[in-house]
Amino acid sequence: MNIAREPELAELAIADAPDQWQALGFDVDDNGNLDIGGVRVRLGGDGTGITSWSLVRVNAMGSIDGLPTPVPRVLRPPPFKTHPNGATGIDHVVILSSDLDRTGAALARAGVELKRVQESSRGRMGYRRIGPAILEVVQQDDLEGEDTRFWGLAIVVISLEELTERLGDRLGPITPATQPGRRVATLNSDAGVSVPLAFMSPEPP
């Protein structure tokens, strides 16, 4: 029996220095790599925020709608682990687009077709699972031209209360998440990293 093999997120490159993420309680190795939820995050380099992603089982030649998409350097997913701050995985990756239809079509050509599109208070949004994480594409009407950019991440942690004790006033209040039965707290913009980060409670059993 043939089993369809779906695209999966393998790597993210983030321009922040490793010690900026270590200060938030993430375990970073001597090469600046942070492994979380089966995804290799490479820290350092030029730019700001998320600078590229790598996906397996896609039809992409280095770029998807302007998003840098290099071939993954990891041959297999890194082992799952729990970080000192309780982080266990990436819940979702957020991308902003000036035109959701254009970006959705580019993703579909690469084999990453959006499975659901909806209207929300944040605008038109499209979703699909990419292995260990959810891809969330948000149409941002104030972006100019054919602009598509990486934006932020939501990280799953074992305990938001323990994370609050660890990070103190670097973390905003714990509030109900959009997803039923879950809660979320957002990292303050002055907390030392260039990627907008939200931390979420695990999915309910």
Buried (B, 14 or more C-beta within 10 A) or exposed (E): EEEEEBBBBBBBBBBBBBEBBBBBBBBBEEEBBBBBBBBBBBBBEEEEBBBBBBBBBBEBEEBBBBBBBBEBEBEEBBEEEEBEBBBBBBBBBBBBBBBBEBBBBBBEBBBBEBEEBEEEEEBBBBBBBBBBBBBBBBBBEEBEEEBBBBBBBBBBBBBBBEBBEBBEEBBBEBEEBEBEEBBBBBBEEEBBBBBBBBBBBBEEE
